[in-house]
């Protein structure tokens, strides 16, 4: 094998060593980060499973809706109490 080819192979292996590995957030498959999109491997992406940001976004929306419901319920209770007080 030529020295140039050997050097190229060593550089490629060194670059792969520098690359981080990551587990898929759904199936746990461990692979290079470059192959995962938002923490999801190709198999889970093909299944349409959400990534980290989509999961976080859904949690934020759910929390905001719950807070809105609690605020509306609290406001209704205060209005009812005032209505009963002034009756």
C-alpha positions as CSV (number, residue, x, y, z in Angstrom):
1,X,0.0,0.0,0.0
2,X,1.3,3.5,-0.8
3,X,2.2,5.9,1.9
4,X,-0.3,8.4,0.7
5,X,-3.2,5.9,0.9
6,X,-2.0,4.8,4.4
7,X,-1.8,8.5,5.6
8,X,-5.4,9.1,4.2
9,X,-6.7,6.0,6.0
10,X,-5.0,7.1,9.3
11,X,-6.5,10.6,8.9
12,X,-10.0,9.1,8.3
13,X,-9.7,7.0,11.5
14,X,-8.5,9.9,13.5
15,X,-11.4,12.0,12.3
16,X,-13.8,9.2,13.3
17,X,-12.3,9.1,16.8
18,X,-13.0,12.8,17.2
19,X,-16.6,12.4,16.2
20,X,-19.0,12.1,19.2
21,X,-21.3,9.1,19.6
22,X,-24.9,9.5,20.8
23,X,-27.8,7.2,21.8
24,X,-31.1,7.5,19.9
25,X,-33.7,9.0,22.3
26,X,-36.3,6.4,21.3
27,X,-34.5,3.0,20.6
28,X,-31.2,3.7,22.3
29,X,-29.2,2.8,19.1
30,X,-25.6,4.2,19.6
31,X,-24.1,5.8,16.5
32,X,-22.2,8.9,15.4
33,X,-24.0,12.2,16.1
34,X,-23.8,13.2,12.5
35,X,-26.2,10.4,11.7
36,X,-28.8,11.4,14.3
37,X,-31.1,14.3,13.7
38,X,-32.2,16.0,16.9
39,X,-31.3,12.9,18.9
40,X,-33.3,10.5,16.6
41,X,-31.6,7.7,14.5
42,X,-32.5,7.0,10.9
43,X,-34.8,4.0,11.8
44,X,-36.8,6.1,14.2
45,X,-36.9,9.0,11.8
46,X,-38.4,6.7,9.2
47,X,-41.1,5.7,11.7
48,X,-41.9,9.5,12.1
49,X,-40.9,9.6,15.8
50,X,-40.3,13.2,17.1
51,X,-36.9,14.6,18.0
52,X,-35.9,16.4,21.2
53,X,-37.1,19.8,20.1
54,X,-40.6,18.5,19.0
55,X,-41.0,16.7,22.4
56,X,-39.9,19.8,24.3
57,X,-42.3,22.0,22.2
58,X,-45.2,19.7,23.0
59,X,-44.3,19.9,26.7
60,X,-44.3,23.7,26.5
61,X,-47.6,23.8,24.8
62,X,-49.2,21.4,27.3
63,X,-47.9,23.4,30.2
64,X,-49.2,26.7,28.7
65,X,-52.6,25.1,28.2
66,X,-52.7,23.8,31.7
67,X,-51.7,27.2,33.1
68,X,-54.5,28.9,31.1
69,X,-57.1,26.4,32.3
70,X,-55.9,27.0,35.9
71,X,-56.0,30.8,35.5
72,X,-59.5,30.6,34.0
73,X,-60.7,28.3,36.7
74,X,-59.3,30.6,39.4
75,X,-60.8,33.7,37.8
76,X,-64.2,31.9,37.6
77,X,-64.0,31.0,41.3
78,X,-63.2,34.6,42.2
79,X,-66.1,36.0,40.1
80,X,-68.4,33.4,41.7
81,X,-67.3,34.4,45.2
82,X,-67.8,38.1,44.5
83,X,-71.2,37.4,43.0
84,X,-72.2,35.5,46.1
85,X,-70.7,38.1,48.4
86,X,-72.7,41.0,46.8
87,X,-75.9,39.1,46.4
